[in-house]
């Protein structure tokens, strides 16, 4: 049986150099929670997509900020929260990309969040206290 734990949010600078640190932090906690193999890879890929989007887009012209990462080990799932205090943006409201359209004709964007939604069992967004918070839920028993 795995131990259940919920941690305070940990903060990293929203810079590409932080990506491997965030991934290592979350992957270690996920493994402690019983997530392994293909499910761990799914979490890592989704995490990379969201973190890179925060790094590239959240803070716009106002410069750099932080990425806050939370991890909640629940009985049936793990929930990773990724937060920033950047521009308000709900990625779940973005239009789905037309994957039938020719690659060169397709506008940039949208494929990443589509992939995140397919890899995770649940994705939820909230705007709370001037923070964008994206919750990634991965069920343990799949």
Helices and strands as residue ranges (DSSP letters): E 10-13, G 16-18, H 19-32, H 37-53, I 54-58, G 60-62, E 66-73, E 77-84, G 91-93, G 103-105, H 111-119, E 122-128, E 131-139
